[in-house]
Amino acid sequence: MARYYRYRLPPWARYWLLVIERATLPIVIFQLVRTLFFPTTFDILLLGIFIGIFFAFYFQYI
């Protein structure tokens, strides 16, 4: 498996990757609260996607 090196990206791409990385935790928390109050299939699916993205950043897969 090829390793993804974020430092080989152009500076503008690294900046947006950092912005997305920092924004994932508040989005996950918001979506979790929304799913607890209004549980729909779409909300649960969306929460799973956001948690997956969060863990991908946390374990440095992205």
DADA-V68481 format. One record per backbone hydrogen bond with DSSP energy under -0.5 kcal/mol. CO is the residue of the C=O (numbers start at 0). NH is the residue of the N-H. Records with the same first field share a line. If there is no record, write none. Layout:
CO=NH ; NH
//
This chain:
2=4
3=5
4=7
5=8
9=12 ; 13
10=14
11=15
12=16
13=17
14=18
15=19
16=20
17=21
18=22
19=23
20=23
22=26
23=27
24=28
25=29
26=30
27=31
28=32
29=33
30=34
31=35
32=36
33=37
37=39
39=43
40=44
41=45
42=46
43=47
44=48
45=49
46=50
47=51
48=52
49=53
50=54
51=55
52=56
53=57
54=58
55=60 ; 61
56=59
//
